[in-house]
Amino acid sequence: MTAATEPVALVTGASRGIGHAIAAALLARGGRVAITGRDAGRVEEAALGLGPPERVLPIAGNAADPAHRAAAVNAVLERFGRLDALVNNAGINPAYGPLTEVDLDAARKLFDTNVVAALGWVQESHRAWLGAHGGAIVNVASVAGLRPAGGIGAYGASKAAVVHLTRQLAAELGPGVRVNAVAPAVVRTRFASALYADREQDVAARYPLGRLGAPEDVAGAVAFLLSPAAAWISGETLVVDGGLLATGGIDS
């Protein structure tokens, strides 16, 4: 495989946590990656830690900004000459508490980033490359989008929308583009720390596998869904939860 034919992935929200682990996993499998993040310094530092400039492209910006999305996709094509995969990982959760008390401006911002922006990334990538050349997309959802979860109902509703968005896009974009999602439970990241801080052992005890997730657990699932091994899988949401939903439970 030459550099010109090595697969290229764009991973949003990848300066740390799950997105960073996904980028590392794709690089380890011989690909090239572009990573995005809001903080320019942090995304540059993350890229340097992942690999050399000829393999890793850092792009700073807000995932919810249409101009950033267009510029990012163009930058990928200019640097690498192709775009084979999109991973919609960027997400926020500014709203906590029961839905009857959630600030509606926070809810709008949440849906704009978690759902509308994800669709925007798909549209940009599809217009620029995937529509003509094919490829694969993975959206990062959540188990909170599959079962009610205390305190994070607005976030869960946005991730439920991501799950349906995945099915709809799979139906519309096949056969050339496969679209799947992953739905992690609590993963040990800064983003999710409020769900386990100061009580990690108690939270982990609810999982049949006896621990919280690691970013690498989700990264491996994403890498599989993007790989030729998943060539006949589309429209699915792969739950990555240490067995939590098998017990009928969910975190609160």
C-alpha positions in Angstrom: 0.0 0.0 0.0 1.4 3.4 -1.0 0.8 6.7 0.8 -1.6 7.7 -2.0 -3.8 4.6 -1.3 -3.6 4.5 2.5 -7.1 5.2 4.0 -7.7 8.6 5.4 -10.1 9.4 8.3 -11.4 12.6 9.7 -12.1 12.3 13.4 -13.9 15.2 15.1 -13.3 16.1 18.7 -10.1 14.1 18.8 -7.7 16.2 20.9 -8.2 13.9 23.9 -10.4 11.1 25.2 -12.3 8.8 22.9 -11.6 10.7 19.8 -7.9 10.7 20.4 -7.9 6.9 21.0 -9.9 6.4 17.8 -7.3 8.4 15.8 -4.5 6.4 17.4 -6.2 3.1 16.6 -6.7 4.1 12.9 -3.1 5.2 12.6 -2.0 1.8 14.1 -3.9 0.1 11.4 -1.9 1.9 8.7 -4.2 4.8 8.0 -3.8 8.6 8.0 -5.9 10.9 10.1 -7.1 14.4 10.5 -8.2 15.4 13.9 -10.3 18.4 15.0 -10.7 20.2 18.3 -11.8 23.6 19.6 -8.5 24.5 21.3 -5.8 25.1 18.7 -2.9 24.4 21.1 -4.4 21.2 22.4 -5.2 19.8 19.0 -1.7 20.6 17.7 -0.2 18.9 20.8 -2.4 15.9 20.3 -1.4 15.6 16.7 2.3 15.7 17.5 1.8 12.9 20.0 0.0 10.8 17.5 2.4 10.9 14.6 4.4 12.8 12.0 2.8 15.6 9.9 2.6 13.4 6.9 0.2 11.1 8.7 -1.6 13.4 11.1 -3.3 16.7 10.3 -4.6 18.9 13.2 -7.5 21.3 12.4 -8.8 23.6 15.1 -12.3 24.9 15.2 -15.8 24.5 16.6 -17.6 21.5 15.2 -20.9 23.4 15.2 -19.5 26.1 12.8 -20.4 25.4 9.2 -17.3 27.4 8.0 -15.0 25.2 10.1 -16.6 22.0 8.7 -16.1 23.1 5.1 -12.6 24.3 5.7 -11.7 21.1 7.6 -12.9 18.8 4.8 -11.1 20.9 2.2 -7.9 20.8 4.3 -8.0 17.0 4.4 -8.4 16.7 0.7 -5.6 19.2 0.1 -3.2 17.4 2.4 -4.0 13.7 1.8 -5.9 13.8 -1.5 -8.8 11.6 -0.3 -11.2 11.0 2.5 -12.4 7.5 3.2 -13.9 7.7 6.6 -15.6 10.2 8.9 -16.0 9.7 12.7 -18.5 12.1 14.3 -17.1 12.1 17.8 -17.4 15.8 18.8 -20.1 16.3 21.4 -21.1 18.4 24.4 -23.3 18.1 27.5 -24.0 21.6 29.0 -27.4 20.5 30.5 -27.8 18.4 33.6 -31.0 17.7 35.5 -34.6 16.6 34.8 -36.0 17.6 31.4 -38.7 19.8 33.0 -36.0 22.0 34.4 -33.4 22.0 31.5 -32.5 25.4 30.2 -33.8 25.4 26.6 -30.9 27.5 25.3 -28.5 24.8 26.6 -30.7 22.1 25.0 -30.6 23.9 21.7 -26.8 24.2 21.9 -26.6 20.5 22.8 -28.6 19.4 19.8 -26.8 21.8 17.5 -23.5 20.3 18.3 -24.4 16.6 18.9 -26.9 16.2 16.1 -27.1 19.1 13.6 -23.3 19.4 13.4 -22.9 15.6 12.9 -25.2 15.8 10.0 -23.3 18.8 8.7 -20.0 16.9 8.8 -21.7 14.1 6.8 -23.0 16.5 4.2 -19.6 18.2 3.7 -17.8 14.9 3.5 -20.4 13.4 1.2 -20.3 16.3 -1.2 -16.5 16.6 -1.3 -15.6 12.9 -1.6 -17.7 10.1 -0.1 -20.6 10.5 -2.5 -18.4 9.9 -5.6 -15.9 7.5 -4.1 -17.6 5.6 -1.2 -16.4 5.1 2.3 -17.7 4.7 5.8 -19.0 6.8 8.7 -19.2 6.1 12.4 -21.2 8.3 14.7 -20.5 8.2 18.5 -23.8 7.9 20.3 -24.3 6.7 23.9 -26.2 4.1 25.9 -28.1 7.2 27.2 -29.6 7.3 23.8 -31.0 3.8 24.2 -32.4 3.9 27.7 -33.5 6.7 30.1 -30.6 8.0 32.2 -31.0 10.2 35.3 -29.7 13.7 35.0 -28.6 13.6 31.4 -32.0 13.3 29.7 -31.3 16.1 27.2 -28.0 14.6 26.3 -29.6 11.2 25.9 -32.3 12.6 23.7 -29.6 14.1 21.4 -27.8 10.7 21.3 -31.1 8.9 20.5 -31.4 11.3 17.5 -27.8 10.3 16.5 -28.9 6.6 16.6 -31.8 7.3 14.3 -29.7 9.6 12.1 -27.3 6.7 11.7 -30.1 4.4 10.4 -31.5 7.1 8.1 -28.2 7.9 6.6 -27.4 4.2 6.1 -30.6 3.8 4.1 -30.0 6.9 2.1 -26.2 6.6 1.4 -25.9 2.9 0.6 -24.5 1.1 -1.2 -21.5 3.4 -1.6 -21.3 4.6 2.0 -21.8 2.5 5.1 -23.0 4.3 8.2 -22.9 2.9 11.7 -22.7 4.1 15.3 -21.2 3.1 18.6 -23.0 3.6 21.9 -20.6 3.6 24.9 -21.6 3.5 28.5 -19.4 5.4 31.0 -15.8 5.7 29.8 -13.0 7.1 31.9 -12.6 10.5 30.3 -12.7 14.1 31.5 -15.9 14.5 29.6 -17.7 11.8 31.6 -15.9 12.4 34.9 -19.0 13.8 36.6 -20.7 10.4 36.2 -18.1 8.6 38.2 -15.9 11.0 40.1 -15.5 10.0 43.8 -17.5 6.9 43.3 -15.8 4.9 40.5 -15.8 1.6 42.4 -19.5 1.8 43.1 -20.3 2.7 39.5 -18.0 0.0 38.1 -19.6 -2.6 40.3 -22.8 -2.2 38.3 -21.1 -3.5 35.1 -20.8 -7.2 34.5 -17.2 -6.8 33.4 -16.4 -5.0 36.6 -14.9 -1.8 35.3 -15.6 1.4 33.5 -14.7 1.7 29.8 -11.4 2.9 28.5 -11.2 5.1 25.4 -9.4 2.2 23.7 -12.5 0.0 24.1 -14.5 2.4 22.0 -11.7 3.0 19.6 -11.4 -0.7 18.8 -15.1 -0.9 18.0 -14.9 2.1 15.7 -11.9 0.8 13.9 -13.7 -2.5 13.3 -16.8 -0.7 11.9 -14.6 1.3 9.5 -12.6 -1.7 8.4 -13.3 -4.2 5.5 -14.2 -6.8 8.2 -17.4 -4.8 8.6 -18.1 -4.5 4.9 -21.7 -5.9 5.2 -22.7 -3.9 8.3 -24.6 -0.6 7.9 -27.3 1.1 9.9 -26.2 -0.6 13.2 -25.4 0.8 16.6 -22.8 -1.3 18.4 -23.2 -1.1 22.2 -19.9 -0.8 24.0 -20.9 -1.0 27.7 -19.2 -3.7 29.6 -22.5 -5.6 29.7 -24.4 -2.9 31.5 -27.6 -3.0 29.3 -27.6 -6.8 29.6 -28.5 -6.3 33.3 -31.3 -3.9 32.4 -29.4 -1.1 34.1 -28.1 2.3 33.1 -26.1 4.9 35.0 -27.7 7.7 36.8 
